[in-house]
Amino acid sequence: MTPFKEVRIMDREMALLAAGLAGSFSAGIFLARFLFRKASLIKNSDTTFTLRIPCIGEASLVSFPKYQGVVIEELLDLNRNTERLKRLLDIDFVLKYAKEFRINYIGTEGDMEDGSWSTGRLAYCAMSKSYKGGYNIYLNPNLDVPAVSSTLSWELQTPISPAEVYPFLFLHEVGHTTHAGNQNFYTAVVNHALSGGRRSTKRRKELSTLKSSIERFADRFALRELSRRREGRSTLSLSHKGPLS
């Protein structure tokens, strides 16, 4: 074999080897990206996680211990938000119901994309995206309270004083939750998501009836709890999940 042929064979072998290595490297990168894109990190508690990777398995992870202090800027933000909430509601009143009915968050962000409030919207409730589940409640902080008080009193045929407007709205949103016994809440969310924007007349009527049922339940719940608040009761009745008449 001539030196020229040996060089050509060596070049071809080197090229094949390089192509093989490049292919293996590319396949490895593709497989790693695929596995990590399909991997999931599940939070089990405040300090433990589970990492699941397809075809490999899962592993338990423990986070670092929590700090024993506070970040000053976060503390200042918390104080500002707490003071803002105090203008609407008594904090102890909120915490009592939050613990009982799994209210994770209460805020004043509006229902529009830019955080503003749509016309006529007083408050709303949404399912929390937290791993703990639960609900978020949002209250419109810019209401004409005397006007809303008058409107609610007329609609409910029950006097709602200006001082009771925000407590009533908060309780009404709590009354939307399944923990208050309102089993139609999830049904409405699922039906709304499944039906999308294309709904038949019959479907729209069914959803309207379902929404009305949810609102009536929430009103009854709020009026009942507001009556207890007026009477000065400091504890929640264990029968809150029972049927409302």
N, C-alpha and C positions, 0 to 999 in steps of 0.2 A: 504494500500500500504506500502510495506516495505521500510526502508531507502535506501536499495541497489537499488531498482527499481526507487525511486525518484532521486537518484544520476544519474542513467543511462539516465532518461528522461531529466534531466537538462543538462547533457553533450551533449545529442543529440540536444536539443534546442539551446544551446550555439554554437554548431558546425554549425547548420543551419543558425543561426544569423551571425556568422563569415563569412560563405560562401556567404551569401546574401550581407553583407557589402563589402566583397572583390570583388564580381561580380559587384556591383554598382560602386565601386571605379574604377575598371578596365574599365567599360563601360564609366564612366565619363572622364577618361584620354583619352580613344580612341576617344570619341566624341570631346573633346577639341583639341586633336592633329589634327583630321580631319578638324575641322572648321578653325583652325589657318593655316593649310597647304593650305586650299582653300581661305583663306583671302587674300586681295590685298590692298596695300597701293599705292594710286595714287597721284602723285604730281600735283597739280593744278597750283601752282605758286611757286615763291621762298620762300614763307612763309606759304602757306596753303596746306593741304593734305586731302584726303578722305580715311577713313578706311572702307572697305567693308568686312563683315563676312556673309557667307551663313546662311540663316534661322534666322539671328539676325537683320541684317540691316546694315546701314552705319552711320558713324559719321565724322564730320568735325574736323580737327585738325589744330592747328596753331603752327608753330615752334617759337623758341625763337628769339628775335630780333637779327639782324646781329651785329657782332662786329664793332666798329667804328675805328678799327686800322688794322694793318697787322701783320702776323706772319713773323718774320725776315727770317727764313729759306725758307719759300715759296716765299718771295720777292726776295731773292738771286737766287732761282731757276728760277723765272720769268725773272729776268735780264739776266741770262745766256742763257735761251732759246730765249729771244728776240734778244740778240746779235748774236746768231747763225742764227736766221732767217734773220737778217739784212744783213748778208753776201750774201743772195740769193735774197731778195726782199725788196723793200721799204715798210715800215710798213703802211704808210698812204694809199698807193696803195692797199695793202691787205685789210685793214679795209673798204675801200670804197666798194669793191666788196663783202666782207664778209657780210656786213649789207644788201646789196641789194639782194643777192642770197642765204642767209641763210647758210653761211659757218660757222660752229660752231668751227671748229678746223683745224689748219694747223700744220703739223709736218714733221719730217724727218725719221720716223720709216719705215722700209722696209716691203715688202709684204710677207716675209718668217716668219715662226713661231718664229725664234730666233731674229727677228727684222732686219735681214740683207735684202739686195736687190737681187732679182733674176737677172740673167744676161740679160742685155738689157732693163731692166725696168727703165723708166725715172721718172714716177710719176703715181699716181692713185687716184681715188675718191671713197669714200664709204659712204653709208648712216649712219648718226650718230645714236647712240643708246640712245642719250639724250631724255628726255621727251619732249624737245622742237622740236625734229625732226631735219631736216636740213642735212648737209653733212660735211664730214671730207675730207681734201685734204692732200696728202702726197707727198713730193718732195725728190728725191734722191739727197743728198748733195755732193755726191762723183763723179759727172759726169766729163768727159773730155769735158769741155765746148766748146773749139774751134772745136773739132770733132763733137759734137752734133749740133753746129751751122751750120757746113757744111752739115751734113746729113739732118737737117730740111730744110735748104734752097733748097737743091736738091729735096727732097720729095714734098715740097709745091710749088716749082717753084717761091718762094718769098724770098728775102734776109732776114735772121734772124741773126742779129749780135750776137756775144758772150754775150754782155750785155743784150740782149733781150731773151736769152734762158730760164731763170727761169720765167720771166714775161709771156712768151708765154706758158710754161708748166702749170703755175698756171691758166692762162686764159683758156687753153684747158680743164683742169679739171673742171673749173667753167662751161664751155660749155657742160659738161655732164649732168648737173642738169636740172630738169624739170623747174626750175625757169628761166633758160636761154632759155626755149622753147623746150628743147630736150625731147620730150614726149616718146621717145623709151627707155630711161634709165631704168625706172621701168619695162617696158615690158621685157627687156633683163634680169634683175635681177630675175623676177618671172619665166621666161622661163628656165633660167639656173638652178634655184632651183628645179623646177618641173621635169625637164628632167634627173637630176642626172648624173651619169656616163654612163648610157646606152642610147645611142642615135643612131638612124638610120642615114643612109647616108643623107637622105632627111632632117632630123632634124638638123644635123650638118651644112648642107648647109644653112638652114633657119637662124640658129643662127649666122653663119658667115656673112650672108647678113645683118642681123640686127645690128651686131657689126660694120660692115663697115659703115652703115648709121649713127650710133651714132658718130663714129670717124670723119666722114666727116663733120657732123654738128658742132662738137666741134672745128675742125680745122677752119671752116668758122667763127665761133663765135670768136675764139682767134685772128685770123687775123684781123677781123673787129675792135675788141677792141684795139688791138695793134696799128692799124693804127690811131685810135683816140688818143691813148696815145702819139704817135709820133707827132700828131698835137697839143698836149698840152691841150686837152680837160680835164677839171677837174670834169665834172659831167657825169653821165650815162644818156644815152638817154632813154626816157620813152618807146621807141619802141623796147627795147631789146627782148621782147617776141614775136615780129612779125616774119613772115617767113623770112628765110635767102635765098638769091639767089646766 
